[in-house]
Amino acid sequence: MLSELLAARVARFYAFNEYPVLCRQFSVWRKTQPLAGLRVLDSTPVFENTLAKHAALLAAGAVLTVGIDNVMPRDAAVVQWLRKTGISVVEPQDVADASGFDLVLDCAAAFASLTPRLGFVELTRSGVDKYAGKHCPVYVADSGRIKRIETCLGTGESYYRAMAQLGHPITKGMRLVVFGTGKVGTGLITHASRCGCHITAVTRPGDISDSLRRLCEAVIDSGDGLAIAEAVSSADAVVTATGVPGAATSACPAEVFTRSKALLANMGVEDEFGPGVPAGRVLQAKRPINFILKDPTLMKYIDATMALHNEGAVILAAGGLPAGLIEPDPATEEKLLAICRESGTISEELNYI
């Protein structure tokens, strides 16, 4: 069976306590078959650890199609391997029948033009506005507490791992400017504090918590161009995590970034530096820097997020939900978090979310 083939490959690379929630889904769903016969398109960015998510969906009885697009990076070797197994892999332009799926498990609304019979499950906050006017449920996995495991703990960590892989480790005493104090920015700042960095956060005053503020040497209003220019000019590294196109240069001239000695990096899907900063001036040509890694987010940090994305499919398959955006209910999240605490490796770190 395909589910067993994928599960066996995943087990070669990861210990079971790195992905206990997906393992539990696989074990339970192979018996209960909650998605039996349903046509499911999953567009989670394809990397080695994504196969554990696919295995659980197949075990649930889904007729799985994997979606890829040019917005989200992917591991070409893993995509090729999926195709060799016989799993259909499509891009948005390949889908001729907009209503050909029962469920679309989307990411950054790459396949939002489709009209699935039972609805969408969206993995990220990016692109949620593209679901406006949809006459079906849209379960937003990004809205709950579990997503903070990936973004605060996992994505924050991955920036530092990627910088080290590129030969630019972030070390004690470095001056780091972080744009954005949402989930990803929180993770970046928390990790920078552990590294002993001098941290400057650029954010709207009401968007930073007191606890996060205490980790920063300075907090600059995102509309204060002069202060931003001074911070960027003296920084060793600058990283954007706002989710807003052009956020870095909306108040500060692009020339400040191009002339700075700082290493520039982006953690979001959007071009947060804007067109005034050439792609060649930003590491990885402005693409999310953590996607250079074999695992852009370590399995232990993304396990519960991918499982919640899958869980949304089962919830929609059960029916009875209204059209429009739907947030994960606390009981569902707590069920998955309990597995993390009992069987995973990040029990203590969960206190940070």
Beta strands, then each sheet from edge to edge (+ up, - down):
strand 1: 39-42
strand 2: 63-67
strand 3: 88-90
strand 4: 103-106
strand 5: 119-122
strand 6: 137-140
strand 7: 175-179
strand 8: 198-203
strand 9: 218-221
strand 10: 237-240
strand 11: 263-266
strand 12: 324-326
sheet 1: 3+ 2+ 1+ 4+ 5+ 6+ 12+
sheet 2: 9+ 8+ 7+ 10+ 11+
end
